[in-house]
Amino acid sequence: MTSWPFDAWGLDVVGPLDKSSKGYLYILAATFSKWAEATPYKHVKKETVVDFIKSNIIYRYGVPQYIITNNGTNFKNSWVTDLYEKFGFKQRKSSMYNAPANGLAEAFDKTLCELLKNVVN
């Protein structure tokens, strides 16, 4: 069996942060291993999440087998469910507590915030 590149992505919202000069408060970030895609937003709504998944994951790297998210309302709604059904992949929910994974996510979020502060300001 051949491997499927970029088959599983983690998706998370970082913020609210200090408002940038352009009014951005949040960063929507998708990670695959050490690879990351991130975009700043003023608000992260269900429509934003669907557009982000299509533009930054599906159209750039192909349809994943699954995306891992938390249970936030911007990830758990009919718009996102329709997207998963349309493209034929699954959403997996992260656990409420996973010390090793949470530590990695926090470290990634901190590094990402520092890098993006320079870009969006």
N, C-alpha and C positions, 0 to 999 in steps of 0.2 A: 504494500500500500504506500503510495507517495504521500508526502506531507503537503499540507495546505498552508501556504504562507499567509501570515496575518489572519489566522483562523479564529482567534479569540482576542477581543479588545476589552479593556476596562474603561468605563466612562464615569466621570465625576465632575461636579461643579465645585470650584474653589471660590469662596467668598461668602458674604460680601467683604470686599477689600476697601481700602481707602480709594475714594473716587479719583480716577485719572483726569488729566486735563481734557480728555475727550468724553468724560462722563461714564467711563466703564467701571462697573463694580464687581463683575464676576468673570471668571475664566471657565470655559467649558473645555475639559481636557479628556482626550482619549489616549490610552497607552497600550502598547503591545511590546512586551519584553522591555527593552530600553528605548524603544521608538515612541515618539509622542507627537500628537497633533493637538494644538490648543488655539483657541480663539477667544478674544475678550468680548464681553457683551454688557449692555446696560441692564438687561433683564434676561433671565433664562426661563423661557416658557416652553410648553410642549411643542409649539411650532419651531422654536429655535433648536430644540434637541433633534427633531426629525430632519431639519435642514442640515444641521451639523453632521449627523450620521451619514446622510446621503453624500454631501459634498466632501467631507474630510475622511470618510472611511470607504464607503461603497464605490463611489466614482473614482477614487484614487487608487484603492488597493483591491477592490473586488468585494464580493459579498462574504462576510465572515460566517463561521458556523454559529457563533454566539457572541453576545456582548454582555459583560458583567456590569451591573449597576447596583446602587442601593435602592431602597424602597421609596425614594423621593417622588412626589407627585409629578414632577417634570419628567420622570422616567417611567412612571407607572400610570398610563392613561390610554385612551382609545387611539389617539394619533400614533403613538409609538407602537402599540399593538398592531395596528393596521400596517405600519411599515414592516414589521417583522414578518407578518403574514404575506405581504406582497412580495418580499424578496426571499422568503423561505429560510430565515434563520431564527435563532431562539434568544431570549433574554434570560440570563441567570441572575439571581439576586445574591448579593454578597451577604455574609452573615453579619449580625450586629456587632460581634466581637471576634476578631481574629488578630491577635497581638502581632505576629510577624508581618502579616499583610498590611495591617493598619500602620505599622511603623514605616514600612516602605512607601505607602501612599502618602503619609505625612511628609516624609523626606522629599519625595518627588514634588508634592505640592509646594513646599517651601522653595525648592530650587526653581521650579517653574514660575512662581510668583516673582522671584527676584529677576529672572531673565525677562519676563514679560513687562515688568514695570518700566524697564528701559525702552521697550518697543512702543507701548501704548501712551506713554507720557510725552 
